[in-house]
Amino acid sequence: MAYVYRHIRLDKNEVFYIGIGSEANYNRSRDIVKRNKIWHNIHNKTEIRVDLVLDNISWEEAKQKEIEFVKLYG
């Protein structure tokens, strides 16, 4: 099973990252090491909040929803 999560930058209350994961303890959603430079630049400027958007869905559905949310949030 899989999940979809989003990272929100608290200084602007804006979503800046959409991701998916599959582990039961949601580690990927909270991981700060395996991120790109843009993500780290935002994280260094402000606090972030992790929201679980969808949970307990198939991996295929999670991939599709990730695409839809990226289109929605940019």
C-alpha positions in Angstrom: 0.0 0.0 0.0 1.1 3.6 -0.5 0.4 7.2 0.5 0.5 10.7 -0.9 1.9 13.6 1.1 2.6 17.3 0.7 5.1 19.7 2.3 3.8 23.1 3.1 6.1 26.1 3.7 4.7 27.9 6.8 6.0 31.3 6.0 3.7 31.5 3.0 1.3 28.7 3.8 2.0 27.2 0.4 2.5 23.7 -0.8 5.9 23.3 -2.3 6.3 19.6 -2.6 4.1 16.6 -3.4 5.5 13.1 -2.8 4.5 9.4 -2.4 5.8 6.7 -0.2 5.0 3.1 0.8 6.5 2.4 4.2 4.1 1.9 7.1 5.9 4.5 9.4 5.7 7.3 6.8 9.5 7.8 6.8 9.7 9.2 3.3 7.3 12.0 4.1 9.6 13.2 6.9 13.0 12.5 5.3 15.1 15.6 4.9 18.3 14.0 3.6 17.3 12.7 0.2 15.9 15.9 -1.2 17.0 18.2 -4.0 18.7 21.6 -3.7 15.4 23.6 -4.2 13.7 21.7 -1.4 16.7 22.3 0.9 16.7 26.1 0.0 13.1 26.3 1.1 13.6 24.2 4.2 16.5 26.4 5.2 14.4 29.5 5.0 11.3 28.4 6.9 9.6 25.7 8.9 7.6 23.1 7.0 4.5 21.0 7.8 3.9 17.5 6.4 0.3 16.7 5.5 -0.8 13.2 4.6 -3.2 13.7 1.7 -4.1 10.1 0.8 -3.3 6.8 2.6 -3.8 3.1 2.1 -4.0 3.3 -1.6 -2.3 1.2 -4.3 1.1 2.3 -5.7 -0.4 2.9 -9.1 -3.1 5.1 -7.7 -0.5 7.0 -5.6 1.6 7.7 -8.7 -1.5 9.0 -10.6 -2.6 11.2 -7.6 0.9 12.6 -7.3 0.7 13.7 -10.9 -2.7 15.3 -10.4 -1.5 17.1 -7.3 1.6 18.4 -8.9 -0.5 19.8 -11.8 -2.8 21.4 -9.2 -0.1 23.0 -7.1 2.5 23.6 -9.8 
